[in-house]
Amino acid sequence: MMKKTLLGVVTAASIFFATSAASADEAVVQVGNANQNQQQFANPPNDPPPTRASDDLLAQEPEVKRSPVRFTLGPLGMTTGKSMGLGVGVGADFGTGSVGGRIYAGWIRGEGTNSDGTSTATGDSVGQYGGEITLDLHKRGPLHPVIAMGAALLRVSRPDTSGYAGAGTGRFVLEYSLGLDDADVRVGGSVGGGLIGPVDSDIKDLRAYAIVGAHLAIGF
């Protein structure tokens, strides 16, 4: 009886350990299948690296087209305080930056004669030829306030004589750009004057003058 009981216990223990081993093997197989199933799916995409916005994406104030050479034409008025002589001026402006240059010429009627019949300081006509350094105080945008300083040569014609004079000049200019895509077109006005330096004795009574003007400037 004792032997049968012991045999039964050993048999039951053998069945228990065999069952446990089979269960462990099945667990290992299931784990392997789970890994295999996971590998059937693609890995999720990685998050893209952070990018930095380029300057092209930043809001910037547009700059109106600026031509390196602009030709100007417009009326002029000149006075020494007696009356106003009218004429025409032409010129060429150079530069695309804040600092530029200008050469110009103007032909203006003089102030004529005084009430006593004597010639005024500007006589019958004045020719002015000069050059300037210009400073654009607002490079961007349509409105351009410009300060100009330079020198000029004047030829004054009077009924009885004529002569030459040198002058230091200054102007303040206000221009408005039309904002065209393929041309630099501006309209503007100016006010300025000159102080006479070296002068011929025949026109030594010419000491200073004021000059105003309007112009159209076109550059390509």
C-alpha positions in Angstrom: 0.0 0.0 0.0 2.8 2.3 0.9 4.6 1.6 -2.4 1.4 2.4 -4.4 1.0 5.6 -2.6 4.6 6.6 -3.2 4.3 5.7 -6.8 1.2 7.8 -7.2 3.0 10.8 -5.6 6.0 10.4 -8.0 3.7 10.1 -11.0 1.7 13.2 -10.0 4.9 15.2 -9.5 6.2 14.1 -12.9 3.0 15.1 -14.6 3.1 18.5 -12.8 6.7 19.3 -13.9 6.1 18.1 -17.4 3.1 20.4 -17.7 5.0 23.3 -16.3 7.9 22.8 -18.8 5.4 22.6 -21.7 3.7 25.8 -20.5 7.1 27.5 -20.4 8.0 26.4 -23.9 4.6 27.7 -25.1 5.3 31.0 -23.4 8.6 31.3 -25.1 7.1 30.5 -28.5 4.3 33.1 -27.9 6.9 35.8 -27.0 8.8 35.0 -30.2 5.6 35.3 -32.2 4.8 38.6 -30.6 8.2 40.0 -31.6 7.8 38.7 -35.1 4.4 40.3 -35.3 5.8 43.6 -34.1 8.5 43.5 -36.7 5.9 43.2 -39.5 4.9 46.9 -38.9 7.1 49.8 -39.9 8.7 51.9 -37.2 6.9 55.1 -36.6 8.6 58.1 -38.3 11.0 60.2 -36.2 10.0 63.7 -35.4 11.6 66.1 -38.0 14.4 68.2 -36.6 13.5 71.8 -35.7 14.1 74.2 -38.6 15.0 77.8 -38.5 13.1 80.3 -40.6 15.2 81.7 -43.4 15.3 85.4 -44.2 13.0 84.8 -47.1 10.1 84.0 -44.8 10.6 87.1 -42.6 8.5 90.2 -43.3 10.7 92.9 -44.8 9.9 96.4 -46.1 10.1 96.3 -49.9 12.6 98.6 -51.5 11.5 100.5 -54.5 13.6 100.1 -57.6 16.5 102.5 -57.7 18.4 103.2 -60.9 22.1 103.9 -60.8 21.6 106.9 -63.2 18.5 109.1 -63.4 18.0 112.0 -65.8 16.1 115.0 -64.7 14.3 117.8 -66.5 12.2 120.7 -65.2 11.5 124.4 -64.7 13.7 126.7 -62.6 13.2 130.1 -61.0 16.1 132.3 -59.8 16.1 135.6 -57.8 18.3 138.0 -55.9 15.4 139.7 -54.4 14.4 142.0 -57.2 12.1 139.8 -59.3 12.0 136.2 -60.5 13.7 134.9 -63.6 12.4 131.7 -65.1 14.2 129.0 -67.1 14.8 125.3 -67.5 17.2 122.8 -65.9 18.6 119.4 -66.8 20.7 117.0 -64.8 21.8 113.5 -64.1 21.7 111.9 -60.6 24.1 109.0 -59.8 24.0 106.3 -57.1 21.6 103.7 -55.6 22.5 104.2 -52.0 22.1 106.9 -49.4 25.0 108.9 -50.8 25.2 109.9 -54.4 26.2 112.6 -56.9 24.6 115.0 -59.4 25.7 117.1 -62.3 23.4 119.7 -63.8 23.0 122.8 -66.0 20.4 125.5 -66.0 19.5 128.4 -68.3 17.4 131.1 -66.7 16.2 134.5 -67.7 17.7 137.3 -65.6 15.7 139.8 -63.5 16.1 142.5 -66.3 16.6 146.1 -65.3 15.9 148.2 -62.3 13.4 151.0 -62.3 16.2 153.5 -63.1 17.2 151.6 -66.2 20.3 150.0 -64.7 20.9 146.2 -65.0 20.0 143.9 -62.1 22.6 141.6 -60.7 21.4 138.7 -62.9 21.1 140.9 -66.0 19.3 139.4 -69.1 20.2 135.7 -68.5 22.1 133.4 -66.3 23.7 130.0 -67.1 24.5 127.7 -64.2 26.7 124.6 -64.4 27.6 122.6 -61.4 27.9 119.4 -59.4 26.7 118.2 -56.0 27.1 115.5 -53.5 23.7 114.2 -52.4 22.5 112.5 -49.2 19.2 110.6 -49.4 17.7 110.7 -45.8 15.2 108.0 -46.5 16.6 105.4 -48.9 13.6 103.0 -48.7 10.0 103.9 -49.5 8.5 106.3 -52.0 9.3 109.6 -50.3 12.9 110.8 -50.6 14.1 113.9 -48.7 17.5 114.8 -50.1 20.2 117.3 -49.0 22.7 118.4 -51.6 25.9 120.5 -51.4 28.2 121.5 -54.2 29.7 124.1 -56.4 28.7 125.9 -59.6 30.0 128.1 -62.3 27.7 131.0 -63.4 27.7 133.0 -66.6 25.8 136.2 -66.3 24.8 138.2 -69.5 23.9 141.9 -69.2 23.0 144.4 -71.9 26.4 146.0 -71.8 28.7 143.2 -70.5 28.9 139.6 -69.3 31.0 137.8 -66.7 31.7 134.6 -64.8 31.3 133.8 -61.1 31.9 130.8 -58.9 29.5 129.8 -56.2 29.0 127.4 -53.4 25.5 125.9 -53.5 23.1 124.0 -51.3 19.7 122.6 -51.9 16.9 120.7 -50.2 15.0 118.3 -52.4 11.8 116.3 -51.8 11.1 113.5 -54.3 8.3 111.0 -54.6 8.9 107.7 -56.4 6.0 106.3 -58.5 7.1 102.8 -57.6 7.2 101.3 -61.1 8.7 97.7 -61.4 10.9 98.4 -64.5 11.9 102.1 -64.1 12.9 104.5 -61.4 10.5 107.4 -62.0 10.2 110.3 -59.6 8.7 113.8 -59.4 10.1 116.4 -57.0 10.7 119.9 -56.1 13.7 121.8 -54.6 14.7 125.0 -52.9 18.2 126.2 -52.5 20.7 128.9 -53.3 24.3 130.0 -53.8 26.9 132.2 -52.3 29.2 133.9 -54.8 32.9 133.3 -54.5 35.4 134.3 -57.2 33.7 136.8 -59.6 34.6 139.0 -62.5 34.7 142.6 -61.8 31.9 143.3 -64.3 29.4 141.4 -62.2 30.8 142.0 -58.8 27.4 143.2 -57.5 26.2 139.6 -57.7 26.7 138.2 -54.2 24.0 135.6 -53.5 20.9 134.2 -55.1 18.0 131.8 -54.4 16.8 129.2 -56.8 13.6 127.0 -56.8 12.7 124.2 -59.2 10.5 121.2 -60.0 11.6 118.2 -62.0 10.8 114.8 -63.4 13.5 112.1 -62.9 13.6 108.9 -65.0 16.1 106.1 -64.6 16.2 102.7 -66.3 
